Amino acid sequence: MQLEINGHEVYVATGNKKPDPDKDTVLFIHGTGQDHTIWVLPTRYFARHDRNVLAVDLPGHGRSGGQPLQSIEAMADWAVQVLDASGLSRASVVGHSLGSLIAIATAARHPDRVRAIALVGVTVPMPVSEFLLEQARHGKHEAIEMLNYWGYSKSAQLGGNATPGNWMLGGGMRLMERAGPGVIYTDLNACNEYIEGLEHAADIACPALLILGERDMLTPVRSAMKVVSALPNAEQVILKGSGHALLAEKPDPVLDQLIRVV
């Protein structure tokens, strides 16, 4: 589905179904340098189980036009504009990594628009090393390599996948290589500068589920526990053996958990 927001074309995957205001809605938000395709399996499931599905390409990502937004707060406000443009009042917001921060900010800034949140691979704050930021700032491929090397568990990097024919590490790099100039840096910088996340989390009353990877090296479980403590109505599940790329490494367990909250 194509929308127009702030004068720019926005792409939203809907599972080939027109949004129905009488149905519950799930808004999926991807991570740094990615697009809606990371959600292909859960979007397919929910679209066929009586939900509206909105899997967005953030501005400047994938098929969406415009420039990437500079802050998590701006992305959260944009997410609500997607609901408005789709004619929908509320949604459960599901985010991975960068998207999980957007989900937190959306629920805190627009509580009447969010029914529940699911945070996949999250920590607050989400600091980014200066070296990685510099590599991304200058458009170096090393930034993509680092994000993917640290993004997958060691076992995932050896090969094999629950989805036949899918090379996880290579696929992750190919996806980020499609990002336009400055996109990865802008996303990483927004994560790095979002320091109000725990304060925002404390204001969120809706149900929250954290889906965490036992071997996540980018958003470690021990750091995610700060978010669990801050959220008034949260629970967490830790997927054994998974790294940060939970949607690639553990697609079925992630879906099983999402079904519980959204």
N, C-alpha and C positions, 0 to 999 in steps of 0.2 A: 504494500500500500504506500502510495506517495502522499505526503502532506506538505503544506507550506507553512513554515514558522519563521517569523522575523525576516521574511523576504527570501528565504532559502528553502530549497527542496530537501525534504527529510524522508528517508526510507525507513519503513517499519514493516517487519515480517509479521503476518497475522495468521499464518497457517492456512492461507487461501480462503479465509472467512471474513465477512464484513462484521465489524464490531457491533454488538447488540447491547444497548444501554440497560437491558433487563438482566444481563448475565454478569457474574463476577469476572473481574479482569486481572490478568497477571502481566505486569510490566517488567521486562527483562533488560538489564543494562550490563553491557560487556566491560571488559577490562582494558588496560593500557594498550593502545595501538591495534586493537582488535575490532570486530564488528559483530553483527547479529548472528553470524554463522556458528559461533560457539554454543548457541542455545538450540541448535537444530533438533536435537532429540527431545528435550523437555517441551519446546514449543509445539512440536508435533503431538505429543501426548495431551497436553492441556487443551489444544485446539479441538481435539477429538473427544474431549471429556467435558464439554459444555462450559468452557471458559472462553472469554475474549483473551487473545494473546497479542501483546505488543512487544516485539523484540526489536529494539531500536538500533540504528546506527547513529551514534553521537555526531554532532556537527563536525564536519571535516573528516569523518571516518566512513569507510565502506562506500555506500552509495549516497550518503548525505552530503549536501553542499555546505558552503560556508567555511569558516575557520574554527578550529577546535577552541572550546571555551577555556578560559584561563583559571577558573576556580571551581571547587566542588559545589559551592553555593550556587554559582551560576548554572551549573549542570543540573542541580536539583530543581531550580526554578524552571529550567527548560523542560525537564521531565513532566512537570505539571502542565506545561503548554502542550505537550504531546497528548495528554489526556483531554485537554480542552479541544484540541483540533480533531480528536477522534470522537468527540461527543460523549465522553465517559466521565463519570463523576469521581469514582474511587478505584483504587487498584491495590493489589498486593505487589510490592516491589521487590524483585529479586536481583541482586547484583553480585558480580564476581570482582574481587580485588578493587580496582578503581570504582567499579560499579557498586560495590558494597558501601563505600564511603558516600556515594551519591544517594543510595537508599537511606542511609542514616540521616543525611541532611534533608532529604525530601520529607521523611516522616517527622522530623523536628520542625521544619519550617512550614509544612503544610499538613498538619495532623488530620484535618478533616478529609483529606484526599487519599489517605493511606490506610488500608485495612490491616495489613501485616507486612513484615519485612523478613526476607531470608538473605543472610549474608554469607557468601561462599568465599572462603579464603580472605579473612579480614583481620586487621589489627588497627588500633587507633591509639596514638598516631601511627602513620604509615611512612616512616622516614626512608628516604632514598639517599644512597651514598653520593658524595660529591663527585667521585670518579665516574659513576654511572650517569649522573646528570650531565657531566661534561661531555662524555661520549655521545649521549643522546643530543645534546645541544649542537654538536658539530656534525650530526648525522652519521656517526660512525657505526658500522655494522657490529662492532664489538658490543654495543648496547643491546642489540637484539640477541646476540649470542649469550650475553650474561643473563638476560631476563629468562631465556629459555633453559640455560644450563641450571640456574638456580630454581627454575620454575617447576622442574620435573624431578620426581624421586629417582634415585640411582637405578632402581629396577626398571622404571619406565624408560630410562635412557638406553637400556640394553636391548630393547625391542619387545614386541608382543603387545597386543591390545585387545580389550574386550570387543572393540569394533573391528571386524576383519578388514585387513588391508590398510589400516590407518597407522602411519608412522608418526608417533606423537611428537617427538622432538623436531623432526623435519617439518611437519605440518604447522607447528607453532611458529617456527621461524619464517616459513613461507607467508603465513598470515600477516605477521608484523612487517615483513618486507613490502607488503602492499600499501602500508601506511604512507601518507603524503609527507612532504618535508615539514619538520617541526612538530608533527603530531605526537610522536612518542615522548619527546622532551616536554611538551606542554602538559601531557597527561601525567608524566612522572612528577613534574614540578607542582602540579595541582595536588597530587597525593602528599608530597613533601610539606606543602604549606598549609594543609588542613589540620590545624592544631586544636580546633574547637570541638573535635568529634566526640570526646567523652562528655563534654558539657551538653552537646546536642543529644547524645544517647540517653542521658539522664532525664530528658524531657519527653521521651517517647513512651507512650502508654500502650500502644498496640502490641500484639504478640510479635516476638522476634525469635528467629531460629538461626543459629550460627552453625554452618557446616564447615568443618575444619579438617585439614590433612595432617595426619600424624607426623609426616616427614616434610612438612612445608618449611622451606628455608627462607622464603620471602616474607611470609606472615606467620611466624611460628605460633604454635598453640599457646605457649606460655604468655606471649604478648596479647593474644586474643582474649585471654581470661579477663583482662582489664575491661574489655567491651561487655563481656558477660556480666561483670559486677556492676557496670554503670547502667545497663538497661534494666528497667523495673520489671519487665515481663519477658524474660529471655530463657532459653534453654540452648544447649549446645550438643552437637554430636561430632565425634572425632572418627574419621574414616581411616582405618588401619592401613598403613603402608603408603598412603597417598601423599604426593607433593602438593604444590600450590595449584597445579593445573587439574583440579579435581574433576572438571567436566570431561576431560580427556581420559584421565586415569581411572576414574570410578563413575562412569555415566549412570549405571543402574542404581547404585546406592545413593547417589545425589538425587536422582529422580524420586526414589522411594521416600527420601526425607522431605523433598519439596511438596510432595502430595499431602503431607501431614499439616502443612501450615498455609498453603495457598489454595 
